[in-house]
Amino acid sequence: MPLYELGIIVDPEAPPEDETSTMERLEGIITDAGGEMVDKDARGRRQLAYPIKKKNYGVYHFWTFNVDGEALETLNFEMRTNDVVLRSLILNMDRELRRKRKMDVKLAARAEKKAAKAAAKAEAAASASATVED
């Protein structure tokens, strides 16, 4: 099963029991589909970068979990139709980690090329100064 990360921004004016029941329902969708929760991080109330539905604050939750892809459709539908959820985003971390490894290889190759170029330039400068001294 792939690893996913879910970010949810919840309405700060919603009653706490509505927020709790929504989070339990979302977690139930994941566990009923045979998935497992890896990490749950409630970051609390934070200011939003821009107003959403005329609200300047939101309650942030980040989850990491393993589940089959079929459960994501149900999870997305539940978050879209729930009034407590202001915004949500699901990332496939396997794909993101693969992309990161690919970029790391490219950056390492660039750094190696740059170091080789600098070493060649330093060697040329050293041989030029040795020629001038002779």
Helices and strands as residue ranges (DSSP letters): E 3-10, H 16-32, E 36-52, E 55-66, H 70-81, E 85-92, H 93-133
